[in-house]
């Protein structure tokens, strides 16, 4: 509990690193006037608070101000939220990635701007293993039931039926054109992004640069080489996409491995699709209707068919495995697709 008085005079001359709290519920201040208060610590960059009078809560970002006069009657409860520490890339990583981008012929000014952007932020992808870490007791292996439970399977089925109903025309058209069963396309949507609801919020530029930087932390030389190449090639594809659609690279968000949009395709896949289909805007990449066509076609090329069952080892199972090489993933997709097909048939 902290007691603050009203801020009547504010000074913008304070250059200290101090958090600021906006208080609007004091009796002696008009509703249109914002009073500012600060906590006497430089370790907190923002906080959530509520006033006793009306229990109003606001999230306030860091600012600079000086509270010069305070009152004794107004009480404010402040809950501190420790900010996430932003990590920086090693200069060697940026230099290496930048040289790679320029070697491919990307615009020098745009590449320089991207690699000097203040939004660059290192994510932890692969932690460096120590001798102590290698001798620790291994964690319990996740079972398929654990994997399935993590998705909240009953809800996955319920939302899948809703998705099929909402996008019935697009799903029916894609099945007619490609032969991929509509429930399998819907199942891919469900497992990938919970039907478009969870598409990832990590800046893909930072994801690929982080993979490049953390690749040397892996023990297997083949894995180190793979993730280094992956990070560089996908970063190059992302930059090409941004040039094609005049988009800000840092505005494109995705998963922890850089998969983008409702279909969770990598930039290289999206680039190929955009060139083949004459995509005119980045918004098309995030369109559910476009994603349905793309996923259905991709699965068909991998062998998916309305004539196939969903048994392990079937054509549909193998197509799901081609989309993602995880056995658990493939199991979940075909099980979900089979349930969606069965429940849809019961409704007729």
PyMOL commands that set and color helices and strands:
alter all, ss='L'
color gray80, all
select helices_A, chain A and resi 91-103+108-114+131-134+144-150+153-166+168-178+182-193+204-217+221-245+249-251+267-277+282-286+288-301+315-323+327-347
alter helices_A, ss='H'
color red, helices_A
select strands_A, chain A and resi 2-3+21-23+35-37+47-51+57-60+75-80+202-203+253-254
alter strands_A, ss='S'
color yellow, strands_A
deselect
rebuild
show_as cartoon
